Each structure stands twice: as C-alpha cells, then as structure tokens.
Amino acid sequence: MFPSSDDLATRDALKAFLRRAAPCLSVGLTAADAMTYGAAIAGLEAAGAALLHFDVMDGVFCPGFTAGPPLVAASRTKMLKDVHLMVADPIAVIPAALKAGADIVHVHPEGLSHLHRALAMLDVEVAGRPARRVLRAVALNPATPADVVAPVLGDIDMVTLLAVDPGWSGGAPDAALGRKVERLRRLAGEAGADPLIAIDGGITEATIGVAAGFRPDIIVSGSAVFKAGASVADNLEGLRRAAGR
Ligand SMILES: O=C(CO)[C@@H](O)[C@H](O)COP(=O)(O)O
C-alpha cells in the first residue's frame, strides 16, 4: 500500500518499505488513455498500487514523446512518483523533475558524459515534502553491461534493468537479464552497496513470473495493466498473482 511517514523518513526506510512489498509493481501511466489519466490514477490507488511510473520521452534519446515533468506535477496521488528520464540531456530535465515532486528519478548513463554530476543533482529533498530525499536510480539499456554502474554504486539507491530499449516494445525478461541481475548483485556486494533492483519492459501476466524469479524489488509494467482487456484492478491482481505475491 502507501508508505507511512516512518517509511518516508529516510532513503533506507523507503527502500525497506519497497522491499517489504517485493516485487512491488511500478505502473507505467503513459500506457493509459491520456484522456483519462486522472481516473487511471484513482483506479491504481484503489487497487493498492504504491508506485506510479512516468516514462519521460524526448524523441531524441528514444522514439516518441511524453508530457514529462508537467504531467508528473499534475498527477496528484498518494503513490510514489517514479520518474524514468529517457531523454538525451537528463541534466537539463532533472531540476524540473525534482520540482514536479519525483520520489525516484532514473537517469541513463548511455550518451551521458557526466553521470556523477547528474547523480549529485539528485541528492536533494523531495519537493514540498519535509526531510525526505529522492531515490537516485540508474537505468540500463539491454546492451549496457551491469558493470557500468560499478563506479557509482556508492552514490545510488536503485538500478533498473531494461528488457527492451527505451521507447520500444516487444522485449521480455530472459536468461540474459537474469545473469545481469546476478552480476549486479555481485558488484553491489563487492562495493558494500545495497541498491534496489528493478526490471522494466515486456512485463505481462505471461512473463512476470520469469522476472519475479530474478528476485527484483520492483517490476515496471504499463500495457499489461491498462491494455490487457480486464479492469485495472483485475489486471494488477493477475500480475501480482503471476509474480507469486
Ligand atoms: O520504458 C520502457 C521502454 O520503452 C517500457 O518498458 C515501459 O516502462 C513499460 O512499458 P510496458 O511495456 O509495460 O507498456
């Protein structure tokens, strides 16, 4: 469900809250009908979703465009705002994402010259909420090795492994992704770090069991929640059941 004020007190408390719900679903709002985003958010809250995932696309880093920080700001919700910056210049977008109230911000290292700088920009309090810091996340494309995050494991709270290139669809969690999760766990252990691990892309009722088998803390799903035919509540329940929750 939703985090209590104790769960929100520190980054570690928030990570522990998300781990208690593992695999916690982060639901991609942009898969919903844009004319009904408000109703979609209300439906997710009623169905007990804890994380609302925003795919921010700029048409440069990935195909397609989405509304970005203005949509994050306009989305009034008790869910945590999980913002995935799929943009060519995250450093330019981070200030607006923070101002919009993001609780988690993902940056991609691919094409980014200054990953440390971007992560340092995320080391701030959540906009408008007291004494709580943003969770700093790095998202990796399927072809990007887990080792890329090794130098920054001490500076991040979460790593998201994509099963599909940003902006595309059709990927699915597979054995290679499982090996990448294991490699990430090993790197984190060596660094004395303990990031949340998320899997994103190609998640359906048929594939979520494979993803859950890799024991991630978070699984991102959009289309399988909003476009799978049944109601949002039933689709969420089906995903949770198939994930073994
Ligand atoms: O970020 C990406 C990659 O384009 C997506 O994986 C979405 O985050 C999830 O979308 P669905 O495939 O679940 O609709």
PDBQT file of the ligand as one rigid body, heavy atoms in Angstrom, charges set to zero:
ROOT
HETATM    1  O1  LIG A 301      10.425   2.163 -20.551  1.00  0.00    +0.000 OA
HETATM    2  C1  LIG A 301      10.003   1.351 -21.327  1.00  0.00    +0.000 C 
HETATM    3  C2  LIG A 301      10.737   1.079 -22.524  1.00  0.00    +0.000 C 
HETATM    4  O2  LIG A 301      10.157   1.765 -23.592  1.00  0.00    +0.000 OA
HETATM    5  C3  LIG A 301       8.800   0.494 -21.105  1.00  0.00    +0.000 C 
HETATM    6  O3  LIG A 301       9.269  -0.730 -20.742  1.00  0.00    +0.000 OA
HETATM    7  C4  LIG A 301       7.785   0.954 -20.093  1.00  0.00    +0.000 C 
HETATM    8  O4  LIG A 301       8.319   1.427 -18.878  1.00  0.00    +0.000 OA
HETATM    9  C5  LIG A 301       6.861  -0.147 -19.726  1.00  0.00    +0.000 C 
HETATM   10  O5  LIG A 301       6.019  -0.274 -20.725  1.00  0.00    +0.000 OA
HETATM   11  P1  LIG A 301       5.136  -1.545 -20.982  1.00  0.00    +0.000 P 
HETATM   12  O6  LIG A 301       5.892  -2.407 -21.950  1.00  0.00    +0.000 OA
HETATM   13  O7  LIG A 301       4.930  -2.257 -19.694  1.00  0.00    +0.000 OA
HETATM   14  O8  LIG A 301       3.895  -0.944 -21.539  1.00  0.00    +0.000 OA
ENDROOT
TORSDOF 0
